[in-house]
Amino acid sequence: MQTLPAVTAPASSHRTQARTTTKVAASGLVGDERHASAESAILIHGDCRTELKKLASASVDAVISDPIYPEVNRAYGRISEADWHLLMHDVVRECRRVLKPTGSAVFILQPNFDRMGKMRLWLWDFLLWAGREWNLVQDAYWWAFTTAPTCAVRREYGLMRQSVKTCIWLGSPDCYRSQNKVLWTPSDAHAAHNRSNRALKIGPSGNRMRNDAITKSSDERGGTTPFNLLPAPTGSGTTSGHPAATPYPVASWWCRYILPASGVLLDPFAGGGTMLAAGLNEGASKVIGIEKEAAYLEIAARWIEQKANKGLRCGRCEAQGQDGSCESASFQESTNPRHPQRGSAP
């Protein structure tokens, strides 16, 4: 196995190739294996506003990214709301340019407080701008149901845990997505109950439905249609050393959904490389990551080698002190109840 090189910015170029030559198990397809080419992962050290301009137009199939947030203190500094909007407007426009006509972009964001009881509104301002500038395909959210209590929930404040992040999905109305790759499988007991329940239900708005008909459709397709709220724990399969790593279940779900087979994935805020590793495991022919902090690219290089060369690891198994290998054919994790620990019969 060829080891990924240390990622630093060469004097003559800001591009460093992260190479892997071993087979990569595509988690979305049972028994299927894909080859990662010698240049399947490209890590670029630099400012994404500059580096994005160097990418060819219509050369990328999907953009999935968890950008920096404004007004948050990090080791690399703090960015104001005004500067953040300028940054993201440039990023969105460039991502739209490099995407193919059927490609789409997802930006994962969470609002923060100005002070307790007063939220900053930058996320909604950005969402409205991006939707009008481009097109909001659908509202989508990630529910981090394992979110720990923060100071906001103290009795003197009486607020709720912030556990929902917005996944701003931008693209044309007919952009590529594969619903079949993200179908949910109900537990055996729940499916059996619905098959036997043939009573006609009439909802408050007058909608009519029969559970047995829905279950029949689920049996034919291999699962039920997903909700636009993705349940995934924080800290599940995330990189170590990055202060705000994206959970692997969230990254892999979006890759399965909007990245076509053998497509090219771009993450302009690559961070520790979780999105890139997920893209390789979901069958991308190439993944491109741009990151301003060289230290995080070092983490990304190691992370991609671990995930893309050794397959997927289940955060639930890791938490239980096991070796982390999940024998589930498609490693559904928390974003798909096919995982055996989601209430299904063994």
N, C-alpha and C positions, 0 to 999 in steps of 0.2 A: 504494500500500500504506500502510495506516495504521500508524504506528510505535507500538510498545508504550511506554506512559508509564513514567517513572521510578517505582519503587515505594517510597513512604515512608508512614508512618502519619499520616494527617490528624488534626488536632486533635479533630475531632468523630467520627471513625470509624476503625476499624482495617482496613476493607475497601478494597482498591484493585483496580479491574478491569484485567486485562491483555487487550487487545483485538487481534484479528486478523481481517481480512476477506478474505484470499486463500484460494484453494483449498488443501486439505491432501490430499496423496496418502496414501491408506490402504495401508500397506505390506503388510498381510496379504492383500489381494485384488488380483489382476492386473488392471490397467487401470481400476480403480475409483477415483473421486475423491469426496471428501466436502467439504462446505462447513463452515468453522468460523464459527459465529455471532459477532455482535459481543460477546457475553459468554461465549464458550466457555471462557475461562480466567479463573478467579477466584483472585487471590493475596491471602491474608489475613495481615496482620502481627499476631502475638500469640502467646500461650501456647496450645498446642493443647488443654490441659485446659479452658480457658475458652471458646475459640472453637468447639470441637466441640459444646458444649452449645447453641450458637445455631443449629445445623443442624437441619432438620426430620427427624423420625423417618421411616425407610423411604424416604429420598430419594436414596440412593446405590447404585450397582450393584456397585462393587468398591472395595476399599481395598488399595493396594499401597504399601509404604513401607519405607525403609531408615533405621530410627530411630538416635538417638544411642546410644552404648555407655557403660556405666558404667566408672569408674576409668580414663578415658583423658583425657589433657591436651589440650585444644583451645583455640583463641583465645577461644572463648565460655565457657570454664571447664571444670570437672570435676564429675561427678555421682557420688555414692556408690552402691553396690549397693542399699542400703536405699531411698534416694530414687528410684533408677531403677525399682525394682519398684513403688513407689507410683504413679509416673508412668505406667508401662505398664499397670498394672491399670485405672487410670482411662481410659486411651486405648482399651484393648480393649473395655471395657464401653460406652463411647460409640460406638465404631465399630460394635459390634454393634447398637446402637440405631438408628443412622442408615442402616444397610444394609437393603436390601429383603430379604424372606424368602429369595430365591434367591441373594443376594449373598454374597461371601466376602472375607476379608482375608488378605493375605500380608505378613509382617514379616521382613525380611532381616537376619540377625544373625550375628556371629562371636564366639566366646569369646576371652578373652585370659588372659594369665598373671598370677598373683599374684607369682610369681617363677619363674625358669627351672626347669622340671621340676614345677611345681605350678600347675595350671589353676584359674581362678576358675569356679565352678559356677553363676553367675547365669543363663546361657542355659538350662541344663537345668531349673533350678528354675522359670523362666518358662514353658518349654515344657510341663512337667507341669501347672502351674497353669492355663495357657490351655486345654490339652486337656481338663482336667476341668471348667473353668468353662464352656467352650463346646463345641468339638469339633475334633479334629485330623483334617482331611480326608484327608491323606496326608503322609508324610514326604517332603520334597523338599530338594535341595541345589544350590548353585551351586559349580562347580569353577573357580576362577580359575587356569587352568593356566599363566599367564605370571607368577605370583607370584615376585617377586625374593627372594633369600636375605636373611634378617634375622639379628639377633644370635643368635637361638635355634639356628641351624645351625652356629655356631662349634664348633670341635673340642672346646673345653673343655665345651660343653653337649651336643653330639651329638644334637640334636633335629631334627625334620623341618620342612619349610616348611609354614606354615599357609596352605592354599590352598582350603579348603572352607568355605563359609558355609551356614548353615541357613536355609531359607525356610519359616518357620512358617505353614502354610496353615490358616486357621480358617474354619469355616462349617458349615452343615448337611450331612449326608451326601449330599443331593441338590442341593447348590448348583450354580449354572450353571458349566459349563466346556465348551469346544469343542475336543475332541481333534483334529478335522480341521484346525484352524488351526495346529497345532504338530506335524504329522506330519514325520518325517525321511525324506529321500530318499537311499537308498544310492547309491554310485557305480555307474556302468554296469557296470564289471568285476565288482563284487561281486554285483550283481543277476543278471548273466548266469551266474555260477558257481552261484548258488543255484537258478536255473531249471533248470539241467542236472543238479543233484544231487538225485536222487529217493530216495536211500537213507534208510531209516527210522533215526532216531537215538533211542536210549534213554538218558536221563540217569541219574546216580547215584541220584536219588530215584525212578526209574521212569517219569518223564515221557517221553512219546513225541512226536516231531515230525518233520516232513519240510520241508526247506528250500524245495522247489519250491512247496509249499502256502502257506508264509508269503509267498514272493515273489509268488505269484498274488494273494493278498489285498492286498499292498502295491501291486501294479499297479492293482488295482481302486479302491483308496482314494486313490492318489496319494502314498503314502508309508508308512513304518512307524511304529508307535506310539513315542512318545518315552520316554526313560528319565527317572527321577526325579533324575538328576544332570545338570545343565545345564552344558556346557563353554562358558565365555565368558572372554575375556581381560580383565584389568584395564586400565584406561586406554583402552578402545575407545569412542570417541565420547563421552567424559565432558566435563563442564563444566570450564572453567578458573577458578580462583579459589576453588573449594570444596575443603576438605582431604580429603573422603571421598565424592566423587561416585560415584553408582551407574553402572556401565557401561551404555550404551544397549542393547546386546544383551539384557541381563538384564531391563531395564525393558520393552522391546518384546515379549519372549517372554511374560512374565506378562500383559501387556495383551491380547495375542492370545488367550491361553488362558482368562482368567476375566472379561474385560470384554465384555459383549454389544454388538452393533452399536448405535450411537447411545446407549450407556450413559453413566452419570455416574461419573467416577473421582475418588477422594479420596486425597490424600497428606497425612497430618497432620504429617509431618516433611519438608516439601517441599525443603529445602536449595536446591540449584542448579537444580531444576526438571526434571531428566531424566525422571522418571516422568510428569510432566504433558505434556511434549513427546511422549513415546512414546504416551500416551493419545490425544492429538489425532491423531497420525499413524495410529493404529489405529482411528480412526473414532468416538471419544467425542463425544457432543454437548456435554459440559461436563466440565471438569476443575477441581478445587478443591484448592488447595495452602495449607497453613498453615505458617508459619515464624516463629520467634521473633526471628531475626536479620535486621534490615532489609537489611544488606549482601548477604546471600544471596538475598533476594528481588529485588534489583537484578540479580544474576547470572541468576536464574530468568527474569526478564522478557526479558532479552537472549537467553537460551538457547531459550526457547519461540518467540520471533520467528524465530530462525535455523532451528530444526528444523521448526517447524510451517509456516512460510511457504516455506521453500526445499527442503523434502523431507528425505530421509534422507541421511546421509553415512556411508561405510564406513570404520571405523577402520583397516582393513587398507590401504585406499588412501591414507588420510591419512598413515600411517606411512611409505609409500613415496614421499611427496612429490607425489602426484597431487592433483587438485582435490577429491578426497574423494567425488565423486558415484559411486554404485554403480548400474550399469544393470540389475542383477538385479531382476526384477519385484517381488519381495517382500523384498529385503534380508535374507536369512536369517541372515547373519553366522555367528558361531561356534555359536549355539544351534540351528542347523539345517544339516546338511551339504549343502543345496541350493546353497549358495554355490559358485561354480565353482572356488574354490581349496581345496575340501575333498576333493580326490581324484577328483572326477567327471571323466569324459572331456569334453573341450571340445565 
